[in-house]
């Protein structure tokens, strides 16, 4: 998922850019897969383990299993969680 800084407006790649791209893909319905959620989780673990966003998202990301019912998170619940966390993700810059 790493990209060059071209077009990012920052002059260099930032993990926050990838997080926002992935979250927006999920929220926009372009990709709501477990693989995408795993990518979000990996970026948070690798780059932001001490952040409030990490604390907020760790449990929901780990419990995302579409169609499995309680106690797992399905697509609508994950959309709500990611929508709520999006501003915090943008602030990680």
C-alpha positions as CSV (number, residue, x, y, z in Angstrom):
1,X,0.0,0.0,0.0
2,X,3.0,2.3,0.3
3,X,2.9,5.1,-2.3
4,X,5.3,7.8,-3.3
5,X,4.6,11.3,-2.0
6,X,3.5,12.4,-5.5
7,X,0.1,14.0,-5.3
8,X,-0.2,13.7,-1.5
9,X,0.5,17.3,-0.9
10,X,3.1,16.4,1.8
11,X,6.1,15.8,-0.4
12,X,6.5,12.3,1.1
13,X,4.4,9.3,1.9
14,X,2.6,9.1,5.3
15,X,0.9,6.1,6.8
16,X,-2.0,8.4,7.6
17,X,-2.6,8.8,3.9
18,X,-3.0,5.0,3.5
19,X,-5.2,4.7,6.5
20,X,-7.6,7.4,5.2
21,X,-7.6,5.8,1.7
22,X,-8.5,2.4,3.2
23,X,-11.2,3.9,5.5
24,X,-12.7,5.8,2.7
25,X,-12.7,2.7,0.5
26,X,-14.6,0.9,3.2
27,X,-17.0,3.7,3.9
28,X,-17.6,4.2,0.2
29,X,-18.5,0.6,-0.3
30,X,-15.6,0.0,-2.7
31,X,-14.0,-2.6,-0.5
32,X,-15.5,-4.0,2.7
33,X,-13.4,-7.1,3.0
34,X,-11.7,-8.6,6.0
35,X,-8.4,-8.1,4.0
36,X,-8.9,-4.3,4.0
37,X,-9.7,-4.3,7.7
38,X,-6.5,-6.3,8.3
39,X,-4.5,-3.7,6.3
40,X,-5.9,-0.9,8.5
41,X,-5.0,-2.9,11.6
42,X,-1.5,-3.5,10.4
43,X,-0.8,0.2,9.7
44,X,-2.1,1.1,13.2
45,X,0.1,-1.6,14.9
46,X,3.2,-0.6,12.9
47,X,2.9,3.2,13.1
48,X,0.4,4.3,15.7
49,X,0.4,1.8,18.6
50,X,0.3,4.5,21.3
51,X,-2.5,6.5,19.7
52,X,-6.1,7.0,20.9
53,X,-7.2,5.8,17.4
54,X,-5.4,2.5,18.0
55,X,-7.2,2.2,21.4
56,X,-10.5,3.0,19.8
57,X,-10.2,0.6,16.8
58,X,-8.3,-2.4,18.2
59,X,-11.3,-4.3,19.4
60,X,-13.7,-3.6,16.5
61,X,-11.0,-4.4,13.9
62,X,-10.2,-7.7,15.6
63,X,-13.8,-8.6,15.9
64,X,-14.8,-7.8,12.3
65,X,-16.4,-10.9,10.9
66,X,-19.3,-10.1,8.5
67,X,-22.3,-12.3,8.9
68,X,-21.2,-14.1,12.1
69,X,-23.5,-12.2,14.5
70,X,-22.8,-11.2,18.1
71,X,-20.2,-10.5,19.5
72,X,-18.6,-9.9,16.1
73,X,-18.8,-6.7,14.1
74,X,-20.6,-6.7,10.7
75,X,-20.3,-4.2,7.9
76,X,-22.9,-1.6,9.3
77,X,-21.2,-1.6,12.7
78,X,-17.7,-1.3,11.2
79,X,-19.0,1.6,9.1
80,X,-20.1,3.4,12.2
81,X,-16.8,2.7,14.0
82,X,-14.7,3.9,11.1
83,X,-16.9,7.0,10.4
84,X,-16.5,7.9,14.1
85,X,-12.7,7.4,14.0
86,X,-12.0,9.1,10.7
87,X,-11.3,12.6,12.2
88,X,-8.9,11.1,14.7
89,X,-7.1,9.2,11.9
90,X,-6.7,12.5,9.9
91,X,-5.3,14.1,13.1
92,X,-2.5,11.5,13.3
93,X,-0.4,13.6,10.9
